Amino acid sequence: MLIRKMAFVTILGTALLSCSCSMGPRVLSGNRTDYNVSINASNNEEMLLNLVRLRHFDAPFFLNVSSVSSSFNYAMSAGFDLKMNAGPIQGYRGQYPYNTADPSIGAQYSENPTIIYVPLSGEKFATQLLTEISVDRLLFLSRAGWDIELLFQVLVKRFGPCVNKSIAMDTRLNLAPERTEGFDRLVALLRRLQDRGDLELQAKAEGDPASLVAMQLRFNGAEEVREMESALSLRLPVKQAQNGGLVAKLLLTQSNDLLQENACDAGSCRVFVRLRNFIGILDSLAQGVEAPGGASGTTGTTPVAFRVARADAPVAGAFVSAKYDGHWYYIAKDDVASRQVFSFLIQLFALEGGELPKNAPMLTLPVSR
């Protein structure tokens, strides 16, 4: 019996120790996904919360997750306490004590994560939130698969003489009806060309330091050319393509020369483009947040279809939700249009982030187990 106990403990201890050697990979495969999901959900909630804050004329605030580190400690042990018969019991002739073997098994596991947050403030705040977005973002995001209508309605304030009417913070631009209607006609035509594969955004034109992006447009006929000329108040230099279509080139620039504003030469037209900064984008989309109380409880005018609903209690199954001033704000899981715009907003924020300054203040939070 004693030999059996000893053999059992030996085999069990060997098995435990051999298992501990392979715990690292299993911990990584499980915990990495958990951290990924948690950080993504936290980023979504923070973005939604800031949209709600702006709707209530509150200041936005961002904490960027700078780094996540976690240490894993585990230990296993196995043993037994053996007491062997050393002779007869004193005073009792012929009686011997029992041999005893007491097995023992031990296991210990601990995880110590540390999360470092960097507040978005100072120069970083100005760069990421207040600086006008570069026109080359139109190129990058278009190549990433976002449609031109979404890009123009959300990012662009002015394109040539055309002005986006969905401007919440900056009302000093000329919002004359002919200029805003021209913007809507322009966007509709660009979407039509993109759907046909007749719109191409290219990198900075060679030999033209002022332009950042070149836009090539291929028209089916003279009617579409006149439609574009009417929207931009320009006479486009159109060339005949090999397939019979008509092609024009626009050089997009954020450097406006009032002497040559929206001017054309024999090969192309220079078009001045003014884009929003990220705060302006947040503010325009924040108009889709349902605010509590009276007539102001309805949503405002947003550049694209986007809605954040309000509830007095947490909503089960919401795509993303955040609590503010005693109410819950959320995007419904079945609201595909709003989810698409929100996903675009998250991607744009990450694109504008860049590198964090090395001397930025950091908030380190050790999480106790």
C-alpha positions as CSV (number, residue, x, y, z in Angstrom):
1,M,0.0,0.0,0.0
2,L,2.8,2.4,0.9
3,I,4.6,1.7,-2.3
4,R,1.4,2.4,-4.3
5,K,1.0,5.8,-2.6
6,M,4.6,6.7,-3.3
7,A,4.3,5.8,-6.9
8,F,1.1,7.7,-7.3
9,V,2.6,10.9,-5.8
10,T,5.7,10.6,-7.9
11,I,3.7,10.2,-11.2
12,L,1.3,13.1,-10.2
13,G,4.2,15.4,-9.4
14,T,6.0,14.6,-12.6
15,A,2.8,15.3,-14.6
16,L,2.2,18.6,-12.8
17,L,5.7,19.8,-13.4
18,S,5.7,18.9,-17.0
19,C,2.3,20.7,-17.5
20,S,3.7,23.8,-15.9
21,C,6.4,24.0,-18.6
22,S,3.7,24.6,-21.3
23,M,1.5,27.0,-19.5
24,G,3.1,30.1,-21.0
25,P,1.8,29.6,-24.6
26,R,-1.7,28.7,-23.3
27,V,-1.8,31.9,-21.1
28,L,-0.7,34.0,-24.1
29,S,-3.4,32.6,-26.4
30,G,-6.1,33.3,-23.9
31,N,-5.1,36.6,-22.3
32,R,-3.9,38.4,-25.4
33,T,-7.4,38.1,-26.9
34,D,-9.0,39.3,-23.6
35,Y,-6.8,42.4,-23.4
36,N,-7.5,43.1,-27.1
37,V,-11.3,42.9,-26.7
38,S,-11.2,45.0,-23.5
39,I,-9.1,47.8,-24.9
40,N,-11.2,47.9,-28.0
41,A,-14.4,48.1,-26.0
42,S,-12.9,50.8,-23.8
43,N,-11.8,52.9,-26.8
44,N,-15.3,52.7,-28.3
45,E,-16.9,53.7,-25.0
46,E,-14.5,56.7,-24.6
47,M,-15.2,57.9,-28.1
48,L,-19.0,57.7,-27.6
49,L,-18.7,59.4,-24.2
50,N,-16.9,62.4,-25.8
51,L,-19.6,62.6,-28.5
52,V,-22.2,62.9,-25.8
53,R,-20.1,65.5,-23.9
54,L,-19.9,67.7,-26.9
55,R,-23.6,67.4,-27.4
56,H,-24.0,68.7,-23.8
57,F,-21.4,71.5,-24.4
58,D,-18.9,69.7,-22.2
59,A,-15.2,69.5,-23.0
60,P,-13.9,66.2,-24.5
61,F,-11.1,64.3,-22.8
62,F,-9.1,61.4,-24.1
63,L,-6.8,59.0,-22.3
64,N,-4.6,57.0,-24.8
65,V,-3.5,53.5,-23.7
66,S,0.3,53.8,-24.1
67,S,1.2,50.3,-23.1
68,V,0.0,47.2,-21.4
69,S,2.3,44.8,-19.6
70,S,1.5,41.8,-17.6
71,S,3.5,39.3,-15.6
72,F,2.4,35.7,-15.0
73,N,3.7,33.7,-12.1
74,Y,2.9,30.1,-11.5
75,A,4.4,27.4,-9.3
76,M,3.4,23.7,-8.7
77,S,4.7,21.3,-6.1
78,A,4.2,17.7,-5.1
79,G,5.5,15.7,-2.2
80,F,4.7,13.3,0.7
81,D,5.6,12.9,4.3
82,L,6.7,9.3,5.0
83,K,6.8,7.7,8.4
84,M,8.4,4.2,8.5
85,N,8.2,1.5,11.2
86,A,11.3,1.8,13.4
87,G,10.6,-1.0,15.8
88,P,8.0,-2.2,18.3
89,I,6.0,0.2,20.4
90,Q,7.8,0.8,23.7
91,G,6.1,-1.2,26.5
92,Y,4.0,-3.2,24.1
93,R,5.8,-6.3,23.0
94,G,5.0,-7.6,19.6
95,Q,2.9,-4.4,18.6
96,Y,4.3,-2.2,15.8
97,P,3.1,1.2,14.6
98,Y,1.6,1.6,11.2
99,N,3.7,2.9,8.3
100,T,2.2,6.2,7.0
101,A,2.7,8.2,3.8
102,D,0.9,11.6,3.5
103,P,1.0,13.0,0.0
104,S,0.8,16.8,-0.7
105,I,0.1,18.7,-3.8
106,G,0.4,22.5,-4.3
107,A,-0.3,25.0,-7.1
108,Q,-0.1,28.8,-7.2
109,Y,-0.9,31.2,-10.1
110,S,-0.9,35.0,-10.2
111,E,-1.2,37.7,-12.9
112,N,-0.1,41.3,-12.4
113,P,-1.1,43.6,-15.3
114,T,0.1,47.2,-15.5
115,I,-1.7,49.6,-17.9
116,I,-0.1,53.0,-18.8
117,Y,-2.4,55.8,-19.9
118,V,-1.2,59.1,-21.5
119,P,-3.6,62.0,-21.2
120,L,-4.2,63.8,-24.6
121,S,-3.2,67.3,-23.8
122,G,-0.9,70.2,-24.7
123,E,0.9,69.9,-28.1
124,K,-0.5,66.4,-28.6
125,F,-4.1,67.6,-28.1
126,A,-3.5,70.4,-30.6
127,T,-1.9,68.2,-33.2
128,Q,-4.5,65.4,-33.0
129,L,-7.7,67.3,-32.3
130,L,-7.3,70.9,-33.4
131,T,-5.1,70.7,-36.5
132,E,-6.9,70.7,-39.8
133,I,-6.8,67.2,-41.3
134,S,-4.5,66.8,-44.3
135,V,-6.1,66.3,-47.7
136,D,-3.9,63.2,-48.2
137,R,-6.3,61.5,-45.8
138,L,-8.8,61.5,-48.6
139,L,-6.4,59.4,-50.6
140,F,-5.5,57.0,-47.8
141,L,-9.1,56.4,-46.6
142,S,-10.4,56.1,-50.1
143,R,-7.8,53.4,-50.9
144,A,-8.8,51.7,-47.6
145,G,-12.3,51.3,-49.1
146,W,-14.4,54.2,-47.6
147,D,-16.7,55.7,-50.1
148,I,-16.2,59.2,-51.4
149,E,-19.6,60.4,-50.1
150,L,-18.8,59.6,-46.5
151,L,-15.3,61.1,-46.8
152,F,-16.6,64.4,-48.3
153,Q,-19.6,64.8,-46.0
154,V,-17.6,64.1,-42.8
155,L,-14.1,65.6,-43.6
156,V,-14.6,68.4,-46.1
157,K,-15.8,71.9,-45.2
158,R,-15.1,73.5,-48.5
159,F,-14.2,72.2,-52.0
160,G,-13.5,75.0,-54.4
161,P,-16.5,77.3,-54.1
162,C,-18.8,74.5,-52.7
163,V,-19.5,74.6,-48.9
164,N,-20.7,71.7,-46.8
165,K,-23.9,72.8,-45.1
166,S,-23.4,70.4,-42.1
167,I,-21.0,72.8,-40.3
168,A,-21.8,73.0,-36.6
169,M,-18.9,74.9,-35.0
170,D,-17.7,77.2,-37.9
171,T,-20.6,79.4,-39.1
172,R,-18.4,82.1,-40.6
173,L,-18.1,80.3,-44.0
174,N,-20.4,81.5,-46.7
175,L,-23.4,79.3,-46.4
176,A,-25.3,80.8,-49.4
177,P,-27.7,78.2,-50.8
178,E,-26.0,78.1,-54.2
179,R,-22.7,77.1,-52.6
180,T,-24.2,74.4,-50.3
181,E,-26.4,73.0,-53.1
182,G,-23.3,72.9,-55.3
183,F,-21.6,70.8,-52.6
184,D,-24.4,68.3,-52.6
185,R,-24.4,68.0,-56.4
186,L,-20.7,67.6,-56.4
187,V,-20.8,64.8,-53.8
188,A,-23.6,63.0,-55.7
189,L,-21.6,63.1,-58.9
190,L,-18.3,62.0,-57.3
191,R,-20.2,59.0,-55.7
192,R,-21.6,58.1,-59.2
193,L,-18.1,58.2,-60.7
194,Q,-16.6,56.2,-57.9
195,D,-19.3,53.5,-58.3
196,R,-18.4,53.2,-62.0
197,G,-14.7,53.1,-61.3
198,D,-14.2,56.5,-63.0
199,L,-12.7,58.4,-60.0
200,E,-9.1,58.0,-59.1
201,L,-7.2,59.7,-56.3
202,Q,-3.4,59.8,-56.8
203,A,-0.5,61.0,-54.7
204,K,1.1,64.5,-55.0
205,A,1.6,65.6,-58.6
206,E,5.2,65.8,-59.6
207,G,6.6,69.3,-60.0
208,D,3.7,70.9,-58.2
209,P,4.7,71.4,-54.5
210,A,1.5,73.2,-53.6
211,S,-0.8,70.3,-54.5
212,L,-1.1,67.3,-52.2
213,V,-3.5,65.0,-54.1
214,A,-4.5,64.7,-57.7
215,M,-8.1,63.7,-58.5
216,Q,-8.8,62.2,-62.0
217,L,-12.4,62.1,-63.2
218,R,-13.6,60.2,-66.2
219,F,-17.0,61.4,-67.6
220,N,-19.4,59.5,-69.8
221,G,-20.3,62.5,-71.8
222,A,-20.5,66.3,-72.1
223,E,-23.5,66.4,-69.8
224,E,-21.5,65.1,-66.8
225,V,-18.7,67.5,-67.6
226,R,-21.2,70.4,-67.5
227,E,-22.6,69.1,-64.2
228,M,-19.1,69.2,-62.7
229,E,-18.3,72.6,-64.1
230,S,-21.6,74.0,-62.7
231,A,-20.8,72.7,-59.2
232,L,-17.2,74.0,-59.2
233,S,-17.8,77.2,-61.3
234,L,-14.9,76.1,-63.5
235,R,-14.2,75.4,-67.1
236,L,-12.5,72.0,-67.0
237,P,-9.7,71.2,-69.4
238,V,-11.1,67.9,-70.7
239,K,-9.1,65.4,-72.6
240,Q,-10.2,62.4,-74.7
241,A,-9.5,59.0,-73.2
242,Q,-8.5,56.0,-75.2
243,N,-11.8,54.3,-74.4
244,G,-13.8,57.3,-75.6
245,G,-14.5,58.9,-72.2
246,L,-13.7,62.4,-71.2
247,V,-11.0,62.9,-68.5
248,A,-10.3,65.9,-66.3
249,K,-7.7,66.4,-63.5
250,L,-8.1,68.4,-60.3
251,L,-5.1,69.2,-58.1
252,L,-6.3,69.4,-54.5
253,T,-4.4,71.8,-52.3
254,Q,-4.9,73.3,-48.8
255,S,-2.7,76.3,-49.7
256,N,-5.0,78.9,-51.0
257,D,-3.6,81.6,-53.3
258,L,-6.3,84.2,-53.7
259,L,-4.7,85.4,-57.0
260,Q,-5.0,81.9,-58.5
261,E,-7.9,80.5,-56.5
262,N,-9.6,77.6,-58.3
263,A,-7.6,78.4,-61.5
264,C,-7.2,76.1,-64.5
265,D,-4.5,75.7,-67.1
266,A,-4.3,73.5,-70.2
267,G,-3.9,70.3,-68.2
268,S,-5.6,70.6,-64.9
269,C,-7.5,72.8,-62.4
270,R,-6.2,73.7,-59.0
271,V,-8.9,73.4,-56.3
272,F,-8.6,74.7,-52.8
273,V,-9.9,72.3,-50.2
274,R,-10.6,73.1,-46.5
275,L,-11.0,70.1,-44.2
276,R,-12.3,69.9,-40.6
277,N,-10.2,69.2,-37.6
278,F,-11.1,66.2,-35.5
279,I,-13.0,68.3,-32.9
280,G,-15.1,69.7,-35.8
281,I,-15.8,66.2,-37.0
282,L,-16.8,65.1,-33.4
283,D,-19.0,68.2,-33.1
284,S,-20.8,67.6,-36.4
285,L,-21.5,64.0,-35.5
286,A,-22.5,64.9,-31.9
287,Q,-25.6,66.5,-33.4
288,G,-26.8,63.0,-33.8
289,V,-26.8,62.4,-30.1
290,E,-30.3,62.4,-28.5
291,A,-30.2,65.0,-25.8
292,P,-32.6,64.9,-22.9
293,G,-35.5,67.3,-22.3
294,G,-38.1,69.1,-24.4
295,A,-37.6,70.1,-28.0
296,S,-33.9,69.9,-27.6
297,G,-34.2,66.2,-26.9
298,T,-34.3,65.5,-30.6
299,T,-31.2,64.9,-32.7
300,G,-29.7,67.6,-34.9
301,T,-28.5,67.7,-38.4
302,T,-25.5,65.4,-39.1
303,P,-23.4,65.2,-42.3
304,V,-24.3,61.5,-42.7
305,A,-26.8,59.2,-41.1
306,F,-25.7,58.8,-37.5
307,R,-27.8,58.4,-34.3
308,V,-27.0,57.9,-30.7
309,A,-30.1,57.0,-28.7
310,R,-30.7,57.7,-25.0
311,A,-32.2,55.5,-22.3
312,D,-32.6,55.6,-18.5
313,A,-31.1,52.2,-18.0
314,P,-28.4,50.1,-19.6
315,V,-29.6,48.6,-23.0
316,A,-28.9,44.9,-23.4
317,G,-27.2,44.1,-26.7
318,A,-26.1,47.6,-27.6
319,F,-23.2,47.9,-30.1
320,V,-21.5,50.5,-27.7
321,S,-22.9,52.4,-24.8
322,A,-21.7,55.0,-22.2
323,K,-23.2,56.6,-19.2
324,Y,-23.4,60.4,-18.8
325,D,-25.3,62.5,-16.3
326,G,-27.5,59.7,-15.2
327,H,-28.5,58.5,-18.6
328,W,-27.3,55.8,-20.9
329,Y,-26.4,56.6,-24.5
330,Y,-25.9,53.9,-27.1
331,I,-25.7,52.9,-30.7
332,A,-28.1,50.1,-31.5
333,K,-26.6,46.9,-32.8
334,D,-29.0,46.8,-35.7
335,D,-28.2,50.4,-36.7
336,V,-25.7,49.5,-39.5
337,A,-25.3,53.1,-40.8
338,S,-24.4,54.5,-37.4
339,R,-22.0,51.7,-36.7
340,Q,-20.2,52.3,-40.0
341,V,-19.8,56.0,-39.3
342,F,-18.6,55.2,-35.7
343,S,-16.1,52.7,-37.1
344,F,-14.8,55.3,-39.5
345,L,-14.4,57.8,-36.6
346,I,-12.4,55.3,-34.6
347,Q,-10.1,54.6,-37.6
348,L,-9.6,58.3,-38.3
349,F,-8.7,59.0,-34.7
350,A,-6.1,56.3,-34.8
351,L,-4.8,57.6,-38.1
352,E,-4.4,61.1,-36.7
353,G,-2.7,59.8,-33.5
354,G,0.8,59.2,-34.7
355,E,3.6,58.9,-32.2
356,L,3.1,59.9,-28.6
357,P,5.6,62.5,-27.3
358,K,8.3,60.8,-25.2
359,N,8.1,63.5,-22.5
360,A,4.3,63.2,-22.1
361,P,2.9,62.8,-18.6
362,M,1.9,59.2,-17.9
363,L,-0.5,57.6,-15.6
364,T,0.6,54.2,-14.5
365,L,-2.1,51.9,-12.9
366,P,-1.0,48.6,-11.4
367,V,-4.0,46.3,-11.2
368,S,-4.0,44.1,-8.2
369,R,-5.2,40.6,-8.5
